[in-house]
């Protein structure tokens, strides 16, 4: 059976972009068609300056929102990365296979390191090596498919390269995974800066719709979205990024095509209103279920505990095989 792995990093509140680009597909499609694992990758949140308490709160919130979005622990495995030691165990082995040049060529490292330096901070070594930890996340489970957005494709390619290199040097150990992408709204853009991704690390600002935003807040953000010069409603992501972003969001909410939708509108105002209505309707059930789960925290804790146990059982044989293949002595029994 096909095995899927994907994760979400608790560096900010989950957004509409996270939901339309990944989480909804996980719930509606992926967990039903494959053996699926969905992980809160909290170790990745430590690569930059952070507040420990906030990381814990966001990890718990992310797990609750994944369940509220429809992930069913009877159908898939939901867990926290740091609860499964095999991720860190395998990461070091893969660091012994990866090269310094590969790490420094990663686009996200260049961008995030430049931002840290601009802020006057130091760049943590873990920011350079975290793509290897991401590869370990994937390879530990014999993953076949990794559902990702466009910005993560390079990381999956690195994962494939490391798996092939390890297999060639030390014997076949890892499945070589492939990236898969949703057809619509793979990358929802910021409402105020439609050439930039709607990222959850942007903690404030009218351009980001969060899954837990109140309906009126959602409407206000969408009605104030930046459009483009001119009056025609056309789907052209290159020349008309603002209106095209709204069309993609509306199309993703309705399960339709953004280019086809554009022909139904003669004004930006009508498009914004319908998009706001569609987003509010889409998020309503998720927010209601989130409230129910928050009232029963022991349920979420139990899901994460059971998920970590299942994940550990799946990952340990592969990681133990990697340790043996690379030349490490097995621990003595007893």
Secondary structure, 3 states (H helix, E strand, C coil): CCEEEEEECCCCCCEHHHHHHHHHHHHHHHHHHCEEEEEECHHHHHHCCCCHHHHHHHHHHHHHHHHHCCCCCCCEEEEEHHHCCHHHHHHHHHHCCCCHHHHHCCHHHHHHHHHHHHCCCCCCHHHHHHHHHHHHHHHCCCCCEEECCHHHHHHHHHHHHHHHHHHHHHCCCCCCCEEECCCCCCCCECCCCCCCECCCCCCCCCCCCECCCCHHHHHHHHHCCCCCCCCCCCCCCCCCHHHHHHHHHHHHHHCCCHHHHHCCCCCHHHHHHHHHHHHHHHHHHHHHHHHHHHCCHHHHHHHHHHHHHHHHHHHHHHHHHHHHHHCCCCCCCC
